[in-house]
Amino acid sequence: MAERRAIRGTSPYEDVMGYCRAVVVGKHVYVAGTAPIPPDGSPPPEGSYEQTRLCLEIVRRALEQAGAGLEHVVRTRVYLAGPEHFEGMARAHGEAFADIRPVNTTVVTSLMDPAWTVELEVDAVLE
């Protein structure tokens, strides 16, 4: 079996639920569902654009710890609190991935915190 390496994040839920921000197995990096939780514990920013940018920054930091970057992302999954949040999320996602073009699935669902408009997860492949 390939070596497994866990990457810790700053979410207060990691210890409660027993998970980590990302796991590296061989050349694969799996980043957990990432909500717009600022590392300092402050409230999330307003709006889906700003929240998506924060989620992507948290994801980027986890990928860097794994030896990867956004350019290594092959799949994104986006969970929106409502269809009205699509435009802001899509703009931020497009800014990050316009040249990378990972596959994507976006669904509308309830999120754990009513202040969150978006949560996202990614899979990446190391070179």
N, CA, C and O atoms as CSV, one atom per row, in Angstrom:
chain,resi,resn,atom,element,x,y,z
A,1,MET,N,N,0.845,-1.188,0.000
A,1,MET,CA,C,0.000,0.000,0.000
A,1,MET,C,C,0.887,1.246,0.000
A,1,MET,O,O,1.944,1.266,0.629
A,2,ALA,N,N,0.450,2.266,-0.702
A,2,ALA,CA,C,1.188,3.521,-0.776
A,2,ALA,C,C,1.195,4.211,0.585
A,2,ALA,O,O,0.284,4.037,1.394
A,3,GLU,N,N,2.238,4.992,0.814
A,3,GLU,CA,C,2.349,5.753,2.057
A,3,GLU,C,C,1.187,6.735,2.165
A,3,GLU,O,O,0.764,7.322,1.169
A,4,ARG,N,N,0.684,6.905,3.366
A,4,ARG,CA,C,-0.427,7.821,3.639
A,4,ARG,C,C,0.064,8.904,4.575
A,4,ARG,O,O,0.626,8.619,5.632
A,5,ARG,N,N,-0.154,10.175,4.172
A,5,ARG,CA,C,0.282,11.303,4.993
A,5,ARG,C,C,-0.895,12.241,5.225
A,5,ARG,O,O,-1.554,12.675,4.280
A,6,ALA,N,N,-1.150,12.546,6.489
A,6,ALA,CA,C,-2.249,13.448,6.854
A,6,ALA,C,C,-1.724,14.872,6.994
A,6,ALA,O,O,-0.638,15.105,7.523
A,7,ILE,N,N,-2.527,15.820,6.503
A,7,ILE,CA,C,-2.195,17.243,6.598
A,7,ILE,C,C,-3.269,17.915,7.439
A,7,ILE,O,O,-4.449,17.908,7.087
A,8,ARG,N,N,-2.846,18.490,8.542
A,8,ARG,CA,C,-3.780,19.165,9.445
A,8,ARG,C,C,-4.114,20.562,8.922
A,8,ARG,O,O,-3.316,21.194,8.230
A,9,GLY,N,N,-5.310,21.024,9.272
A,9,GLY,CA,C,-5.737,22.377,8.932
A,9,GLY,C,C,-6.060,23.136,10.199
A,9,GLY,O,O,-5.555,22.814,11.275
A,10,THR,N,N,-6.900,24.140,10.068
A,10,THR,CA,C,-7.240,24.989,11.211
A,10,THR,C,C,-8.712,24.910,11.602
A,10,THR,O,O,-9.155,25.640,12.488
A,11,SER,N,N,-9.466,24.039,10.957
A,11,SER,CA,C,-10.891,23.936,11.278
A,11,SER,C,C,-11.086,23.407,12.695
A,11,SER,O,O,-10.427,22.448,13.098
A,12,PRO,N,N,-11.984,24.025,13.448
A,12,PRO,CA,C,-12.262,23.521,14.798
A,12,PRO,C,C,-12.951,22.162,14.775
A,12,PRO,O,O,-13.025,21.494,15.806
A,13,TYR,N,N,-13.449,21.747,13.629
A,13,TYR,CA,C,-14.165,20.479,13.527
A,13,TYR,C,C,-13.235,19.272,13.323
A,13,TYR,O,O,-13.661,18.129,13.491
A,14,GLU,N,N,-11.983,19.520,12.968
A,14,GLU,CA,C,-11.071,18.408,12.688
A,14,GLU,C,C,-10.920,17.473,13.881
A,14,GLU,O,O,-11.037,16.257,13.729
A,15,ASP,N,N,-10.663,18.021,15.062
A,15,ASP,CA,C,-10.493,17.172,16.244
A,15,ASP,C,C,-11.808,16.549,16.691
A,15,ASP,O,O,-11.839,15.390,17.105
A,16,VAL,N,N,-12.890,17.312,16.611
A,16,VAL,CA,C,-14.204,16.805,17.033
A,16,VAL,C,C,-14.621,15.613,16.181
A,16,VAL,O,O,-15.108,14.611,16.705
A,17,MET,N,N,-14.429,15.721,14.872
A,17,MET,CA,C,-14.893,14.689,13.941
A,17,MET,C,C,-13.833,13.650,13.601
A,17,MET,O,O,-14.149,12.613,13.018
A,18,GLY,N,N,-12.573,13.916,13.960
A,18,GLY,CA,C,-11.516,12.970,13.654
A,18,GLY,C,C,-11.132,12.932,12.192
A,18,GLY,O,O,-10.988,11.852,11.619
A,19,TYR,N,N,-10.965,14.088,11.578
A,19,TYR,CA,C,-10.520,14.140,10.187
A,19,TYR,C,C,-9.401,15.161,10.058
A,19,TYR,O,O,-9.078,15.860,11.018
A,20,CYS,N,N,-8.812,15.248,8.879
A,20,CYS,CA,C,-7.784,16.244,8.616
A,20,CYS,C,C,-8.140,16.997,7.340
A,20,CYS,O,O,-9.046,16.602,6.606
A,21,ARG,N,N,-7.429,18.069,7.087
A,21,ARG,CA,C,-7.718,18.906,5.914
A,21,ARG,C,C,-7.443,18.165,4.618
A,21,ARG,O,O,-8.204,18.277,3.657
A,22,ALA,N,N,-6.348,17.405,4.593
A,22,ALA,CA,C,-5.997,16.694,3.365
A,22,ALA,C,C,-5.251,15.413,3.698
A,22,ALA,O,O,-4.640,15.283,4.759
A,23,VAL,N,N,-5.316,14.473,2.768
A,23,VAL,CA,C,-4.574,13.221,2.869
A,23,VAL,C,C,-3.846,13.017,1.549
A,23,VAL,O,O,-4.421,13.180,0.473
A,24,VAL,N,N,-2.572,12.658,1.651
A,24,VAL,CA,C,-1.769,12.332,0.483
A,24,VAL,C,C,-1.547,10.827,0.491
A,24,VAL,O,O,-1.060,10.265,1.472
A,25,VAL,N,N,-1.908,10.184,-0.609
A,25,VAL,CA,C,-1.672,8.751,-0.782
A,25,VAL,C,C,-1.013,8.575,-2.144
A,25,VAL,O,O,-1.639,8.788,-3.183
A,26,GLY,N,N,0.260,8.182,-2.126
A,26,GLY,CA,C,0.982,8.084,-3.382
A,26,GLY,C,C,1.022,9.436,-4.070
A,26,GLY,O,O,1.481,10.415,-3.481
A,27,LYS,N,N,0.548,9.505,-5.308
A,27,LYS,CA,C,0.530,10.759,-6.069
A,27,LYS,C,C,-0.793,11.508,-5.938
A,27,LYS,O,O,-0.979,12.547,-6.571
A,28,HIS,N,N,-1.703,10.997,-5.132
A,28,HIS,CA,C,-3.033,11.589,-5.012
A,28,HIS,C,C,-3.159,12.420,-3.746
A,28,HIS,O,O,-2.697,12.025,-2.676
A,29,VAL,N,N,-3.792,13.580,-3.889
A,29,VAL,CA,C,-4.070,14.458,-2.751
A,29,VAL,C,C,-5.576,14.660,-2.692
A,29,VAL,O,O,-6.196,15.087,-3.666
A,30,TYR,N,N,-6.157,14.349,-1.541
A,30,TYR,CA,C,-7.589,14.495,-1.333
A,30,TYR,C,C,-7.789,15.573,-0.277
A,30,TYR,O,O,-7.367,15.411,0.868
A,31,VAL,N,N,-8.431,16.669,-0.658
A,31,VAL,CA,C,-8.674,17.765,0.280
A,31,VAL,C,C,-10.127,17.695,0.723
A,31,VAL,O,O,-11.041,17.648,-0.101
A,32,ALA,N,N,-10.328,17.688,2.033
A,32,ALA,CA,C,-11.662,17.570,2.626
A,32,ALA,C,C,-12.558,18.738,2.249
A,32,ALA,O,O,-12.091,19.784,1.798
A,33,GLY,N,N,-13.850,18.538,2.442
A,33,GLY,CA,C,-14.796,19.633,2.278
A,33,GLY,C,C,-14.305,20.828,3.078
A,33,GLY,O,O,-14.058,20.725,4.279
A,34,THR,N,N,-14.167,21.959,2.405
A,34,THR,CA,C,-13.557,23.148,3.002
A,34,THR,C,C,-14.576,24.269,3.046
A,34,THR,O,O,-15.007,24.792,2.018
A,35,ALA,N,N,-14.947,24.619,4.263
A,35,ALA,CA,C,-15.921,25.690,4.487
A,35,ALA,C,C,-15.174,27.010,4.690
A,35,ALA,O,O,-13.971,27.011,4.948
A,36,PRO,N,N,-15.879,28.122,4.575
A,36,PRO,CA,C,-15.239,29.429,4.705
A,36,PRO,C,C,-15.014,29.814,6.177
A,36,PRO,O,O,-15.582,30.789,6.669
A,37,ILE,N,N,-14.185,29.037,6.859
A,37,ILE,CA,C,-13.874,29.284,8.267
A,37,ILE,C,C,-12.504,29.957,8.344
A,37,ILE,O,O,-11.489,29.299,8.117
A,38,PRO,N,N,-12.451,31.251,8.659
A,38,PRO,CA,C,-11.155,31.920,8.759
A,38,PRO,C,C,-10.285,31.251,9.831
A,38,PRO,O,O,-10.795,30.826,10.867
A,39,PRO,N,N,-8.972,31.159,9.581
A,39,PRO,CA,C,-8.081,30.513,10.543
A,39,PRO,C,C,-8.124,31.121,11.941
A,39,PRO,O,O,-7.851,30.433,12.925
A,40,ASP,N,N,-8.466,32.409,12.035
A,40,ASP,CA,C,-8.514,33.061,13.347
A,40,ASP,C,C,-9.855,32.855,14.060
A,40,ASP,O,O,-10.062,33.374,15.157
A,41,GLY,N,N,-10.767,32.094,13.435
A,41,GLY,CA,C,-12.054,31.806,14.065
A,41,GLY,C,C,-13.095,32.907,13.936
A,41,GLY,O,O,-14.186,32.800,14.496
A,42,SER,N,N,-12.769,33.961,13.205
A,42,SER,CA,C,-13.731,35.046,13.012
A,42,SER,C,C,-14.866,34.575,12.103
A,42,SER,O,O,-14.755,33.522,11.475
A,43,PRO,N,N,-15.948,35.338,12.025
A,43,PRO,CA,C,-17.061,34.956,11.147
A,43,PRO,C,C,-16.620,34.914,9.684
A,43,PRO,O,O,-15.670,35.595,9.297
A,44,PRO,N,N,-17.311,34.113,8.875
A,44,PRO,CA,C,-16.955,34.062,7.453
A,44,PRO,C,C,-17.250,35.391,6.781
A,44,PRO,O,O,-18.085,36.161,7.257
A,45,PRO,N,N,-16.565,35.664,5.669
A,45,PRO,CA,C,-16.862,36.893,4.930
A,45,PRO,C,C,-18.272,36.840,4.346
A,45,PRO,O,O,-18.881,35.774,4.255
A,46,GLU,N,N,-18.766,37.981,3.963
A,46,GLU,CA,C,-20.086,38.075,3.337
A,46,GLU,C,C,-19.976,37.673,1.870
A,46,GLU,O,O,-18.978,37.973,1.214
A,47,GLY,N,N,-20.979,37.008,1.367
A,47,GLY,CA,C,-21.074,36.743,-0.069
A,47,GLY,C,C,-20.336,35.509,-0.538
A,47,GLY,O,O,-19.291,35.148,0.003
A,48,SER,N,N,-20.890,34.870,-1.547
A,48,SER,CA,C,-20.327,33.621,-2.047
A,48,SER,C,C,-18.984,33.830,-2.750
A,48,SER,O,O,-18.134,32.940,-2.710
A,49,TYR,N,N,-18.776,34.962,-3.381
A,49,TYR,CA,C,-17.485,35.216,-4.023
A,49,TYR,C,C,-16.372,35.236,-2.980
A,49,TYR,O,O,-15.367,34.541,-3.128
A,50,GLU,N,N,-16.548,36.023,-1.939
A,50,GLU,CA,C,-15.547,36.151,-0.892
A,50,GLU,C,C,-15.366,34.832,-0.141
A,50,GLU,O,O,-14.243,34.461,0.200
A,51,GLN,N,N,-16.467,34.125,0.116
A,51,GLN,CA,C,-16.364,32.848,0.813
A,51,GLN,C,C,-15.635,31.814,-0.035
A,51,GLN,O,O,-14.830,31.044,0.489
A,52,THR,N,N,-15.904,31.788,-1.325
A,52,THR,CA,C,-15.219,30.844,-2.204
A,52,THR,C,C,-13.736,31.160,-2.264
A,52,THR,O,O,-12.908,30.250,-2.246
A,53,ARG,N,N,-13.392,32.430,-2.335
A,53,ARG,CA,C,-11.970,32.813,-2.339
A,53,ARG,C,C,-11.288,32.335,-1.055
A,53,ARG,O,O,-10.158,31.848,-1.105
A,54,LEU,N,N,-11.956,32.469,0.089
A,54,LEU,CA,C,-11.386,31.993,1.351
A,54,LEU,C,C,-11.219,30.473,1.324
A,54,LEU,O,O,-10.172,29.958,1.716
A,55,CYS,N,N,-12.233,29.760,0.870
A,55,CYS,CA,C,-12.132,28.294,0.762
A,55,CYS,C,C,-10.963,27.902,-0.120
A,55,CYS,O,O,-10.206,26.995,0.224
A,56,LEU,N,N,-10.806,28.565,-1.242
A,56,LEU,CA,C,-9.716,28.249,-2.163
A,56,LEU,C,C,-8.352,28.562,-1.543
A,56,LEU,O,O,-7.379,27.856,-1.810
A,57,GLU,N,N,-8.271,29.598,-0.730
A,57,GLU,CA,C,-7.017,29.917,-0.045
A,57,GLU,C,C,-6.675,28.827,0.967
A,57,GLU,O,O,-5.514,28.432,1.075
A,58,ILE,N,N,-7.648,28.344,1.697
A,58,ILE,CA,C,-7.432,27.250,2.657
A,58,ILE,C,C,-6.993,25.991,1.903
A,58,ILE,O,O,-6.068,25.299,2.330
A,59,VAL,N,N,-7.652,25.701,0.796
A,59,VAL,CA,C,-7.296,24.551,-0.036
A,59,VAL,C,C,-5.878,24.712,-0.568
A,59,VAL,O,O,-5.094,23.762,-0.539
A,60,ARG,N,N,-5.543,25.895,-1.049
A,60,ARG,CA,C,-4.205,26.156,-1.598
A,60,ARG,C,C,-3.127,25.884,-0.555
A,60,ARG,O,O,-2.105,25.272,-0.864
A,61,ARG,N,N,-3.349,26.335,0.677
A,61,ARG,CA,C,-2.373,26.094,1.746
A,61,ARG,C,C,-2.204,24.595,2.009
A,61,ARG,O,O,-1.084,24.125,2.205
A,62,ALA,N,N,-3.306,23.847,2.013
A,62,ALA,CA,C,-3.221,22.396,2.224
A,62,ALA,C,C,-2.468,21.736,1.079
A,62,ALA,O,O,-1.636,20.858,1.307
A,63,LEU,N,N,-2.755,22.152,-0.150
A,63,LEU,CA,C,-2.062,21.588,-1.299
A,63,LEU,C,C,-0.561,21.872,-1.227
A,63,LEU,O,O,0.250,21.002,-1.546
A,64,GLU,N,N,-0.192,23.071,-0.815
A,64,GLU,CA,C,1.230,23.413,-0.689
A,64,GLU,C,C,1.916,22.487,0.318
A,64,GLU,O,O,3.038,22.037,0.087
A,65,GLN,N,N,1.247,22.209,1.424
A,65,GLN,CA,C,1.820,21.302,2.422
A,65,GLN,C,C,1.974,19.890,1.859
A,65,GLN,O,O,2.818,19.119,2.316
A,66,ALA,N,N,1.159,19.562,0.873
A,66,ALA,CA,C,1.227,18.247,0.230
A,66,ALA,C,C,2.255,18.215,-0.899
A,66,ALA,O,O,2.516,17.155,-1.468
A,67,GLY,N,N,2.841,19.369,-1.227
A,67,GLY,CA,C,3.790,19.435,-2.329
A,67,GLY,C,C,3.124,19.694,-3.664
A,67,GLY,O,O,3.686,19.381,-4.715
A,68,ALA,N,N,1.930,20.262,-3.629
A,68,ALA,CA,C,1.150,20.524,-4.841
A,68,ALA,C,C,0.701,21.980,-4.860
A,68,ALA,O,O,1.036,22.769,-3.976
A,69,GLY,N,N,-0.058,22.308,-5.884
A,69,GLY,CA,C,-0.647,23.636,-6.015
A,69,GLY,C,C,-1.983,23.508,-6.720
A,69,GLY,O,O,-2.394,22.406,-7.081
A,70,LEU,N,N,-2.649,24.606,-6.913
A,70,LEU,CA,C,-3.938,24.578,-7.615
A,70,LEU,C,C,-3.797,23.979,-9.009
A,70,LEU,O,O,-4.740,23.384,-9.531
A,71,GLU,N,N,-2.617,24.137,-9.612
A,71,GLU,CA,C,-2.405,23.604,-10.962
A,71,GLU,C,C,-2.455,22.076,-11.005
A,71,GLU,O,O,-2.544,21.495,-12.086
A,72,HIS,N,N,-2.399,21.424,-9.851
A,72,HIS,CA,C,-2.464,19.962,-9.781
A,72,HIS,C,C,-3.886,19.436,-9.555
A,72,HIS,O,O,-4.101,18.224,-9.523
A,73,VAL,N,N,-4.837,20.329,-9.402
A,73,VAL,CA,C,-6.214,19.924,-9.117
A,73,VAL,C,C,-6.848,19.314,-10.367
A,73,VAL,O,O,-6.783,19.887,-11.454
A,74,VAL,N,N,-7.458,18.149,-10.192
A,74,VAL,CA,C,-8.124,17.474,-11.305
A,74,VAL,C,C,-9.643,17.417,-11.131
A,74,VAL,O,O,-10.371,17.192,-12.097
A,75,ARG,N,N,-10.121,17.621,-9.903
A,75,ARG,CA,C,-11.571,17.583,-9.658
A,75,ARG,C,C,-11.912,18.556,-8.528
A,75,ARG,O,O,-11.205,18.639,-7.524
A,76,THR,N,N,-13.024,19.298,-8.719
A,76,THR,CA,C,-13.583,20.102,-7.634
A,76,THR,C,C,-15.036,19.696,-7.438
A,76,THR,O,O,-15.749,19.369,-8.387
A,77,ARG,N,N,-15.449,19.727,-6.180
A,77,ARG,CA,C,-16.855,19.512,-5.842
A,77,ARG,C,C,-17.282,20.717,-5.018
A,77,ARG,O,O,-16.650,21.063,-4.020
A,78,VAL,N,N,-18.348,21.337,-5.448
A,78,VAL,CA,C,-18.821,22.553,-4.802
A,78,VAL,C,C,-20.229,22.315,-4.278
A,78,VAL,O,O,-21.096,21.795,-4.981
A,79,TYR,N,N,-20.432,22.706,-3.035
A,79,TYR,CA,C,-21.744,22.597,-2.391
A,79,TYR,C,C,-22.211,24.014,-2.074
A,79,TYR,O,O,-21.548,24.750,-1.344
A,80,LEU,N,N,-23.358,24.385,-2.631
A,80,LEU,CA,C,-23.907,25.731,-2.443
A,80,LEU,C,C,-25.141,25.679,-1.569
A,80,LEU,O,O,-25.928,24.736,-1.649
A,81,ALA,N,N,-25.311,26.692,-0.734
A,81,ALA,CA,C,-26.485,26.780,0.130
A,81,ALA,C,C,-27.736,27.146,-0.659
A,81,ALA,O,O,-28.845,26.957,-0.160
A,82,GLY,N,N,-27.591,27.657,-1.858
A,82,GLY,CA,C,-28.728,27.995,-2.709
A,82,GLY,C,C,-28.238,28.421,-4.075
A,82,GLY,O,O,-27.090,28.842,-4.220
A,83,PRO,N,N,-29.109,28.316,-5.098
A,83,PRO,CA,C,-28.686,28.672,-6.453
A,83,PRO,C,C,-28.303,30.143,-6.598
A,83,PRO,O,O,-27.563,30.501,-7.514
A,84,GLU,N,N,-28.792,30.982,-5.719
A,84,GLU,CA,C,-28.456,32.410,-5.780
A,84,GLU,C,C,-26.976,32.675,-5.494
A,84,GLU,O,O,-26.488,33.775,-5.751
A,85,HIS,N,N,-26.263,31.687,-4.969
A,85,HIS,CA,C,-24.842,31.831,-4.660
A,85,HIS,C,C,-23.941,31.375,-5.805
A,85,HIS,O,O,-22.717,31.473,-5.712
A,86,PHE,N,N,-24.542,30.878,-6.879
A,86,PHE,CA,C,-23.750,30.318,-7.974
A,86,PHE,C,C,-22.855,31.363,-8.639
A,86,PHE,O,O,-21.671,31.102,-8.856
A,87,GLU,N,N,-23.385,32.520,-8.961
A,87,GLU,CA,C,-22.625,33.507,-9.723
A,87,GLU,C,C,-21.329,33.907,-9.017
A,87,GLU,O,O,-20.267,33.925,-9.639
A,88,GLY,N,N,-21.408,34.228,-7.729
A,88,GLY,CA,C,-20.209,34.609,-6.985
A,88,GLY,C,C,-19.216,33.474,-6.879
A,88,GLY,O,O,-18.014,33.677,-7.056
A,89,MET,N,N,-19.708,32.274,-6.590
A,89,MET,CA,C,-18.836,31.107,-6.499
A,89,MET,C,C,-18.176,30.850,-7.845
A,89,MET,O,O,-16.967,30.629,-7.912
A,90,ALA,N,N,-18.966,30.878,-8.922
A,90,ALA,CA,C,-18.432,30.584,-10.249
A,90,ALA,C,C,-17.348,31.583,-10.644
A,90,ALA,O,O,-16.358,31.205,-11.270
A,91,ARG,N,N,-17.524,32.835,-10.291
A,91,ARG,CA,C,-16.513,33.847,-10.620
A,91,ARG,C,C,-15.194,33.545,-9.899
A,91,ARG,O,O,-14.131,33.574,-10.517
A,92,ALA,N,N,-15.260,33.259,-8.601
A,92,ALA,CA,C,-14.041,32.953,-7.837
A,92,ALA,C,C,-13.406,31.648,-8.320
A,92,ALA,O,O,-12.186,31.573,-8.468
A,93,HIS,N,N,-14.220,30.626,-8.565
A,93,HIS,CA,C,-13.722,29.336,-9.065
A,93,HIS,C,C,-13.064,29.547,-10.421
A,93,HIS,O,O,-11.992,29.002,-10.682
A,94,GLY,N,N,-13.691,30.325,-11.277
A,94,GLY,CA,C,-13.142,30.601,-12.607
A,94,GLY,C,C,-11.824,31.345,-12.547
A,94,GLY,O,O,-10.924,31.069,-13.341
A,95,GLU,N,N,-11.692,32.279,-11.626
A,95,GLU,CA,C,-10.432,33.003,-11.471
A,95,GLU,C,C,-9.307,32.048,-11.079
A,95,GLU,O,O,-8.180,32.186,-11.556
A,96,ALA,N,N,-9.606,31.092,-10.220
A,96,ALA,CA,C,-8.584,30.157,-9.745
A,96,ALA,C,C,-8.241,29.089,-10.777
A,96,ALA,O,O,-7.090,28.662,-10.874
A,97,PHE,N,N,-9.238,28.655,-11.548
A,97,PHE,CA,C,-9.063,27.469,-12.387
A,97,PHE,C,C,-9.229,27.702,-13.885
A,97,PHE,O,O,-9.341,26.734,-14.638
A,98,ALA,N,N,-9.248,28.949,-14.341
A,98,ALA,CA,C,-9.493,29.239,-15.760
A,98,ALA,C,C,-8.533,28.510,-16.683
A,98,ALA,O,O,-8.944,28.035,-17.741
A,99,ASP,N,N,-7.264,28.410,-16.310
A,99,ASP,CA,C,-6.274,27.761,-17.161
A,99,ASP,C,C,-6.072,26.284,-16.813
A,99,ASP,O,O,-5.476,25.538,-17.590
A,100,ILE,N,N,-6.562,25.868,-15.659
A,100,ILE,CA,C,-6.332,24.504,-15.167
A,100,ILE,C,C,-7.437,23.567,-15.639
A,100,ILE,O,O,-7.169,22.433,-16.037
A,101,ARG,N,N,-8.663,24.035,-15.594
A,101,ARG,CA,C,-9.839,23.310,-16.088
A,101,ARG,C,C,-10.054,21.929,-15.473
A,101,ARG,O,O,-10.130,20.942,-16.205
A,102,PRO,N,N,-10.154,21.832,-14.119
A,102,PRO,CA,C,-10.484,20.534,-13.531
A,102,PRO,C,C,-11.936,20.185,-13.838
A,102,PRO,O,O,-12.724,21.055,-14.210
A,103,VAL,N,N,-12.287,18.913,-13.683
A,103,VAL,CA,C,-13.701,18.561,-13.772
A,103,VAL,C,C,-14.383,19.104,-12.520
A,103,VAL,O,O,-13.739,19.332,-11.496
A,104,ASN,N,N,-15.693,19.306,-12.617
A,104,ASN,CA,C,-16.420,19.922,-11.503
A,104,ASN,C,C,-17.810,19.336,-11.377
A,104,ASN,O,O,-18.466,18.999,-12.362
A,105,THR,N,N,-18.236,19.226,-10.126
A,105,THR,CA,C,-19.630,18.960,-9.810
A,105,THR,C,C,-20.064,20.024,-8.821
A,105,THR,O,O,-19.373,20.274,-7.833
A,106,THR,N,N,-21.192,20.649,-9.075
A,106,THR,CA,C,-21.743,21.652,-8.161
A,106,THR,C,C,-23.161,21.243,-7.816
A,106,THR,O,O,-23.967,20.969,-8.705
A,107,VAL,N,N,-23.470,21.199,-6.516
A,107,VAL,CA,C,-24.800,20.838,-6.063
A,107,VAL,C,C,-25.304,21.866,-5.063
A,107,VAL,O,O,-24.521,22.535,-4.389
A,108,VAL,N,N,-26.610,21.978,-4.979
A,108,VAL,CA,C,-27.250,22.840,-3.982
A,108,VAL,C,C,-27.740,21.945,-2.857
A,108,VAL,O,O,-28.425,20.950,-3.093
A,109,THR,N,N,-27.382,22.310,-1.633
A,109,THR,CA,C,-27.727,21.507,-0.465
A,109,THR,C,C,-27.673,22.372,0.791
A,109,THR,O,O,-27.227,23.518,0.735
A,110,SER,N,N,-28.110,21.850,1.886
A,110,SER,CA,C,-27.968,22.540,3.167
A,110,SER,C,C,-26.524,22.407,3.631
A,110,SER,O,O,-25.894,21.370,3.426
A,111,LEU,N,N,-26.001,23.458,4.256
A,111,LEU,CA,C,-24.656,23.425,4.830
A,111,LEU,C,C,-24.763,23.505,6.353
A,111,LEU,O,O,-25.790,23.924,6.887
A,112,MET,N,N,-23.711,23.107,7.040
A,112,MET,CA,C,-23.741,22.995,8.505
A,112,MET,C,C,-23.978,24.322,9.224
A,112,MET,O,O,-24.652,24.353,10.254
A,113,ASP,N,N,-23.442,25.397,8.701
A,113,ASP,CA,C,-23.563,26.705,9.342
A,113,ASP,C,C,-24.388,27.600,8.420
A,113,ASP,O,O,-24.057,27.731,7.242
A,114,PRO,N,N,-25.442,28.211,8.923
A,114,PRO,CA,C,-26.270,29.062,8.050
A,114,PRO,C,C,-25.533,30.280,7.489
A,114,PRO,O,O,-26.014,30.912,6.548
A,115,ALA,N,N,-24.374,30.613,8.055
A,115,ALA,CA,C,-23.588,31.735,7.534
A,115,ALA,C,C,-22.787,31.337,6.300
A,115,ALA,O,O,-22.323,32.203,5.558
A,116,TRP,N,N,-22.621,30.037,6.076
A,116,TRP,CA,C,-21.856,29.571,4.918
A,116,TRP,C,C,-22.741,29.555,3.677
A,116,TRP,O,O,-23.883,29.096,3.727
A,117,THR,N,N,-22.215,30.051,2.577
A,117,THR,CA,C,-22.912,29.966,1.290
A,117,THR,C,C,-22.313,28.878,0.414
A,117,THR,O,O,-22.937,28.431,-0.548
A,118,VAL,N,N,-21.084,28.449,0.755
A,118,VAL,CA,C,-20.345,27.504,-0.089
A,118,VAL,C,C,-19.418,26.637,0.750
A,118,VAL,O,O,-18.920,27.052,1.797
A,119,GLU,N,N,-19.205,25.434,0.263
A,119,GLU,CA,C,-18.159,24.546,0.782
A,119,GLU,C,C,-17.611,23.823,-0.431
A,119,GLU,O,O,-18.363,23.478,-1.342
A,120,LEU,N,N,-16.302,23.589,-0.452
A,120,LEU,CA,C,-15.758,22.901,-1.621
A,120,LEU,C,C,-14.672,21.921,-1.214
A,120,LEU,O,O,-14.051,22.053,-0.160
A,121,GLU,N,N,-14.461,20.938,-2.072
A,121,GLU,CA,C,-13.397,19.959,-1.873
A,121,GLU,C,C,-12.713,19.740,-3.208
A,121,GLU,O,O,-13.297,19.965,-4.268
A,122,VAL,N,N,-11.465,19.296,-3.140
A,122,VAL,CA,C,-10.716,19.062,-4.380
A,122,VAL,C,C,-9.914,17.771,-4.295
A,122,VAL,O,O,-9.576,17.298,-3.210
A,123,ASP,N,N,-9.623,17.222,-5.449
A,123,ASP,CA,C,-8.681,16.125,-5.607
A,123,ASP,C,C,-7.579,16.615,-6.533
A,123,ASP,O,O,-7.840,17.302,-7.520
A,124,ALA,N,N,-6.350,16.255,-6.204
A,124,ALA,CA,C,-5.206,16.679,-7.022
A,124,ALA,C,C,-4.288,15.488,-7.248
A,124,ALA,O,O,-4.327,14.507,-6.505
A,125,VAL,N,N,-3.468,15.585,-8.277
A,125,VAL,CA,C,-2.489,14.549,-8.588
A,125,VAL,C,C,-1.125,15.204,-8.665
A,125,VAL,O,O,-0.918,16.160,-9.412
A,126,LEU,N,N,-0.191,14.670,-7.873
A,126,LEU,CA,C,1.176,15.179,-7.875
A,126,LEU,C,C,1.912,14.712,-9.124
A,126,LEU,O,O,1.589,13.666,-9.687
A,127,GLU,N,N,2.879,15.471,-9.545
A,127,GLU,CA,C,3.665,15.100,-10.733
A,127,GLU,C,C,4.726,14.096,-10.367
A,127,GLU,O,O,5.489,13.662,-11.230
